[in-house]
Amino acid sequence: MSHTELAQRTGSPKALRAVACAANPLAVVIPCHRVVRSDGNLSGYRWGIKRKAELLRRESKHEQPGVS
């Protein structure tokens, strides 16, 4: 999900990165490291892009078929 999509879904279409991080009311459901740019690239993460990429890599290894 992109920052734009998350902002729109939470009713704050102009608060792109804020909804993904500090003001994210869905942080448990959509952790901020799972939010990517609308072009699919990784961007802004408090602990750095390397850590964000590693978290996503680890999660993808443990995905179960049919579970998003």
C-alpha positions in Angstrom: 0.0 0.0 0.0 1.3 3.5 -0.8 1.4 6.5 1.5 -1.2 8.1 -0.8 -3.6 5.1 -0.5 -3.3 4.9 3.3 -3.9 8.7 3.6 -7.0 8.5 1.5 -8.3 5.4 3.3 -7.9 7.2 6.7 -9.7 10.3 5.4 -6.5 12.5 5.4 -5.5 12.6 1.7 -2.9 15.3 2.3 -1.2 13.8 5.3 0.7 11.3 3.1 3.6 10.2 5.4 2.0 11.3 8.7 -0.6 8.6 8.4 2.0 6.0 7.8 4.1 6.9 10.8 3.3 9.0 13.9 -0.4 9.6 13.2 -1.1 6.1 11.8 -4.3 4.9 13.5 -3.8 1.5 11.7 -0.2 1.0 12.9 -1.0 -2.5 14.2 -2.8 -3.5 11.0 -0.5 -1.7 8.6 2.9 -1.2 10.2 4.7 1.8 8.7 7.5 -0.3 7.3 4.9 -1.9 4.9 4.0 1.4 3.3 5.8 2.1 0.1 5.9 4.9 -2.5 3.2 4.9 -5.1 5.9 3.8 -7.6 6.6 0.8 -5.5 10.0 2.0 -4.2 11.0 2.1 -0.6 11.1 5.5 1.1 11.3 7.2 4.5 11.6 4.9 7.5 12.7 6.1 10.9 15.4 3.4 11.2 16.6 3.6 7.6 15.8 2.1 4.2 18.1 -0.9 4.8 16.2 -2.0 7.9 12.9 -1.4 6.1 14.0 -3.6 3.2 15.2 -6.3 5.7 11.9 -6.3 7.5 10.0 -6.7 4.3 12.4 -9.5 3.1 11.9 -11.4 6.4 8.2 -11.1 6.2 8.0 -12.3 2.6 9.9 -15.4 3.6 7.1 -16.2 6.1 4.1 -15.4 4.0 1.4 -18.0 3.8 -0.6 -18.7 0.6 -3.9 -16.8 0.6 -2.8 -14.4 3.5 -2.0 -10.8 2.8 
